[in-house]
């Protein structure tokens, strides 16, 4: 079954959206899907205002429609609310295609952190974007509840995972710094609230991994902190494993894949008691959540690493992919398309997975037009 995923967030960006979509693309064939990305690649691009490192596509609806027609997908999933997302949405509506969307970012809070725009305006914008979707995929129960309070419907759950083969404890430290080492990983931007971490009076060292528009200002304001820039792969995993506490000061993330990466590395977490950390760590004992972030960071030093590893073990990317493709299979099947081939699901599927499993070995017409 051909799946086109439309997204404004893609390489060379390094963030949770890109990581999640990369994992779904990798897992597609296992679940009977042939994914293809529809991204800003190949279009003229400009830097996002106030964040020039993020490039947005200057595409046209005709160009997006041509890419869709060339691939002839059975289903389209729209991952972001940027220009690519809006144009793909317009094509789906014009061609009467069923489509799904996902909600990755607390967009109203991000906008409010940068400009004096009421959150109610942003939620109205988002309701319009996601309203025609057959399903809106969200990461946690808290995000689902928040969106329902703002009038969203057709919400389903799509959790996230962590690569346990990459992120794990290591015997050799990659950081030669005074201990304890307090680490933060992510985009260095105003909405990540890094001031709340860097201003804390903590022993040892503070380390920031990541890049973004706020980095230069923060480096000048906090010369004692260590800014390592963007890191990936084994290098990033070694930094996690070499630290003592992961500090997550964000108030706006819907999930935070970095939280799972930290836990998989045996790293306890200190964070505010907000959605994201509250959903990931509920009842696990692997984090200290408090309005007093300094107290949380110091208390997290006493958490056994084994507790963190146990939490991370319950979050696999395969389980995430089962949820993702399960929901898409259900929507596509209801619209007249069906996945081809054997469906490999676990023995206790969610409602989306039950529909996915029921679609095994079923042939049906593809959306939009038939293919020989």
C-alpha positions in Angstrom: 0.0 0.0 0.0 1.4 3.3 -1.0 1.6 6.0 1.7 2.7 9.6 1.1 3.7 11.5 4.2 3.6 15.3 3.7 5.8 17.3 6.1 7.5 20.7 6.4 9.9 19.3 8.9 12.6 17.1 7.4 16.3 16.7 7.0 18.6 18.5 7.7 16.5 19.5 10.7 17.1 17.6 13.9 14.0 17.3 16.0 11.4 14.9 17.3 9.1 15.3 14.3 11.9 14.3 11.9 13.1 11.4 14.1 9.5 10.1 14.4 8.8 10.2 10.7 12.2 8.6 9.8 11.3 5.7 12.1 7.9 5.3 10.5 9.4 5.3 7.0 11.9 2.6 8.1 9.1 0.5 9.5 6.7 0.8 6.6 7.5 -2.3 4.7 7.1 -4.5 7.8 3.5 -3.4 7.9 2.8 -3.7 4.2 3.3 0.0 3.3 5.5 1.7 0.8 6.1 5.2 2.3 7.3 8.2 0.4 8.0 11.6 1.8 6.7 14.9 0.4 9.0 17.5 1.9 10.5 20.9 1.0 13.3 19.1 -0.9 13.2 20.2 -4.6 11.3 23.4 -3.9 12.7 26.9 -3.5 13.0 27.6 0.2 13.3 30.6 2.6 14.2 30.8 6.3 11.4 30.8 8.7 11.0 34.3 10.2 12.8 34.5 13.6 14.2 31.0 12.9 16.2 31.1 9.7 17.7 27.6 10.3 14.3 26.2 9.5 13.6 26.3 5.8 10.0 26.5 4.5 9.0 25.6 0.9 7.8 28.1 -1.6 5.7 25.5 -3.4 2.5 25.7 -5.3 -0.7 23.6 -5.1 -0.1 22.5 -8.7 3.4 21.3 -7.9 2.2 19.4 -4.8 -0.6 17.9 -6.8 1.9 16.8 -9.5 4.1 15.0 -6.9 1.1 13.3 -5.4 -0.1 12.2 -8.8 3.3 10.9 -9.8 3.4 8.6 -6.7 -0.4 7.8 -6.8 -0.6 7.0 -3.1 -3.4 5.0 -1.6 -3.4 7.3 1.4 -1.9 10.6 2.4 -0.8 11.5 6.0 -0.1 15.2 6.7 2.4 15.6 9.5 2.8 19.4 9.9 0.7 22.6 9.6 3.2 24.4 7.3 3.1 25.3 3.6 3.6 21.7 2.5 0.9 20.5 4.9 -1.6 23.2 3.8 -1.1 22.5 0.1 -1.3 18.8 0.5 -4.5 19.3 2.5 -6.0 21.4 -0.3 -5.2 18.8 -2.9 -6.8 16.0 -0.7 -10.0 18.1 -0.3 -10.2 19.0 -4.0 -9.7 15.3 -5.0 -12.0 14.1 -2.3 -9.2 12.0 -0.7 -9.4 10.8 2.9 -6.4 11.8 4.8 -4.9 11.8 8.3 -2.9 14.4 10.2 -0.7 14.5 13.3 -0.3 17.1 16.0 3.4 17.3 17.1 3.8 20.8 18.5 1.9 22.9 21.0 1.7 25.6 18.3 -0.5 28.1 20.2 2.1 28.2 23.1 5.0 28.4 20.7 3.5 31.3 18.8 2.6 33.1 22.1 6.2 32.8 23.3 7.4 34.7 20.2 4.6 37.1 19.3 1.6 38.7 21.1 -0.9 36.5 19.4 -3.8 35.1 21.5 -3.8 31.3 21.9 -7.5 31.3 20.9 -6.5 32.5 17.4 -3.9 29.8 17.0 -6.4 27.1 18.1 -8.9 28.4 15.6 -6.2 28.1 12.9 -5.4 24.5 14.0 -9.1 23.4 14.1 -9.5 24.6 10.5 -6.4 22.7 9.5 -7.1 19.4 11.2 -10.9 19.5 10.9 -11.3 17.7 7.6 -8.9 14.9 8.6 -10.3 11.4 9.1 -8.1 11.1 12.2 -5.8 13.3 14.1 -2.8 11.5 15.6 -1.5 12.8 19.0 1.2 11.5 21.3 -0.4 11.4 24.8 -3.6 11.5 26.7 -2.9 15.0 28.0 -2.5 16.4 24.5 -5.7 14.6 23.5 -7.6 16.1 26.4 -6.3 19.6 25.7 -7.3 19.4 22.0 -10.7 18.1 22.9 -11.2 21.1 25.2 -10.6 23.3 22.2 -13.1 21.6 20.0 -11.0 19.0 18.2 -12.5 15.7 17.2 -11.5 12.3 15.6 -8.4 12.1 17.8 -6.4 8.9 18.1 -3.2 8.0 19.9 0.2 7.6 18.4 3.0 7.1 20.9 6.7 7.5 20.4 9.7 5.2 21.0 13.4 5.1 21.5 16.3 3.2 19.9 17.5 1.0 22.7 20.3 -0.3 20.5 21.8 3.2 20.3 20.8 4.8 23.6 22.1 2.8 26.5 24.6 3.1 29.5 28.3 3.1 28.6 31.3 2.3 30.8 33.5 5.1 29.4 32.6 8.8 29.8 32.7 11.1 26.7 32.7 14.3 28.9 35.7 15.4 30.9 33.9 17.9 33.1 33.3 18.5 36.8 30.5 16.4 38.2 27.6 16.1 38.6 26.8 16.8 34.9 23.4 18.3 34.2 22.4 17.9 30.6 19.8 19.4 28.3 19.3 18.3 24.7 17.1 19.9 22.1 16.5 23.0 19.9 18.1 26.1 21.4 15.1 28.4 21.0 13.0 30.7 23.2 10.1 28.2 23.5 12.4 25.6 25.1 12.8 27.7 28.2 16.5 27.0 28.5 16.9 30.1 30.7 15.1 28.2 33.5 17.8 25.5 33.4 20.9 27.7 32.8 20.0 30.1 35.6 19.9 27.4 38.2 22.5 27.3 41.0 23.8 23.8 40.6 27.0 22.0 41.5 29.2 20.6 38.8 28.6 21.4 35.1 25.7 22.4 32.8 25.8 21.0 29.3 23.6 22.0 26.4 23.4 19.9 23.2 21.6 21.4 20.2 21.5 24.5 18.1 19.1 27.2 17.3 18.4 31.0 17.1 18.9 31.6 20.9 22.3 29.9 21.2 24.5 33.0 20.8 22.5 35.0 23.3 22.5 32.2 25.8 26.2 31.5 25.5 26.9 35.2 26.2 24.5 35.2 29.2 25.8 31.9 30.7 29.5 31.7 29.9 30.0 28.9 32.5 27.7 26.5 30.7 29.1 24.2 28.0 27.4 24.4 24.6 28.3 21.5 22.4 26.1 22.3 19.4 24.1 19.7 17.5 25.2 16.1 17.9 23.7 12.9 16.5 24.1 9.1 16.6 26.8 7.5 18.7 28.2 10.9 19.7 24.9 12.0 21.1 24.3 8.7 22.8 27.7 8.8 24.5 27.0 12.3 25.8 23.7 11.2 27.4 25.4 8.2 29.0 28.2 10.4 30.4 25.8 12.8 32.2 24.2 12.5 35.6 20.8 14.2 35.3 18.8 15.3 32.2 17.1 18.6 32.8 14.0 19.3 30.6 12.8 22.9 31.2 10.3 23.1 28.4 6.7 24.0 29.2 5.4 23.4 25.7 6.5 20.0 24.3 3.7 17.5 23.6 6.0 14.6 24.3 9.8 15.0 24.1 11.6 12.1 22.5 14.7 13.3 24.3 13.1 12.2 27.5 13.1 8.6 26.4 16.6 8.9 25.0 17.8 10.1 28.4 15.9 7.3 30.3 17.3 4.6 27.9 20.8 5.9 28.7 20.1 5.4 32.4 19.7 9.2 33.0 17.1 10.4 35.5 15.1 13.4 34.5 14.2 16.7 36.2 11.4 18.6 34.7 8.3 20.8 35.4 5.0 18.9 36.1 3.6 19.7 32.7 2.3 17.6 29.8 5.1 15.7 28.1 7.1 14.8 31.2 3.9 14.1 33.2 2.7 11.6 30.5 6.0 9.9 29.9 7.0 9.4 33.6 3.7 9.0 35.3 4.2 6.5 38.2 7.6 5.4 37.0 9.9 6.9 39.6 12.4 7.7 36.8 12.0 11.5 37.1 11.4 14.3 39.6 8.7 16.7 38.4 8.5 20.0 40.4 7.8 23.7 40.0 11.2 24.1 41.7 13.4 22.9 38.9 16.6 23.2 41.0 15.2 21.0 43.7 14.1 18.5 41.1 17.5 18.4 39.5 19.3 17.8 42.8 16.7 15.1 43.9 17.1 13.3 40.5 20.7 12.5 41.4 19.3 9.9 43.9 17.3 8.0 41.3 18.7 4.6 40.4 19.7 4.2 36.8 17.9 0.9 36.7 14.6 2.7 37.3 15.2 4.8 34.2 16.1 1.8 32.0 13.0 0.0 33.1 10.9 3.0 32.0 12.6 3.2 28.6 12.2 -0.5 27.9 8.4 0.0 27.6 8.7 2.4 24.7 9.7 0.7 21.4 9.6 2.2 17.9 7.9 -0.9 16.7 5.0 -0.3 19.0 4.9 3.3 17.8 4.8 2.1 14.2 2.0 -0.4 14.9 -0.1 2.4 16.2 0.8 4.7 13.3 0.1 2.2 10.5 -2.9 0.8 12.4 -4.7 4.1 12.3 -3.8 4.8 8.7 -4.9 1.3 7.6 -8.3 1.8 9.3 -8.9 5.1 7.6 -7.7 3.9 4.2 -9.9 0.7 4.5 -12.9 2.8 5.4 -12.3 5.0 2.4 -12.0 2.0 0.0 -8.3 1.1 0.1 -6.7 -1.7 2.0 -3.1 -2.8 2.8 -1.8 -5.7 0.7 0.0 -8.7 2.2 0.5 -10.0 5.7 0.0 -7.7 8.6 2.3 -8.3 11.5 0.7 -7.0 14.7 1.2 -7.9 18.4 -1.3 -10.0 20.2 -2.9 -7.1 22.1 -3.7 -4.5 19.4 -5.4 -1.2 20.1 -8.6 -0.4 18.3 -6.6 1.0 15.4 -4.5 -2.2 15.2 -7.6 -4.4 15.3 -8.8 -2.6 12.1 -5.3 -3.0 10.7 -5.3 -6.8 11.4 -8.8 -7.2 10.0 -7.5 -5.7 6.7 -5.0 -8.5 6.1 -4.8 -9.9 2.6 -7.8 -7.8 1.5 -7.7 -6.3 -2.0 -9.6 -3.1 -2.7 -9.7 0.0 -4.9 -7.1 2.6 -4.2 -8.1 6.1 -3.5 -8.4 8.5 -6.4 -7.8 6.0 -9.2 -7.0 2.3 -9.8 -3.6 1.0 -10.6 -3.0 -2.0 -12.7 
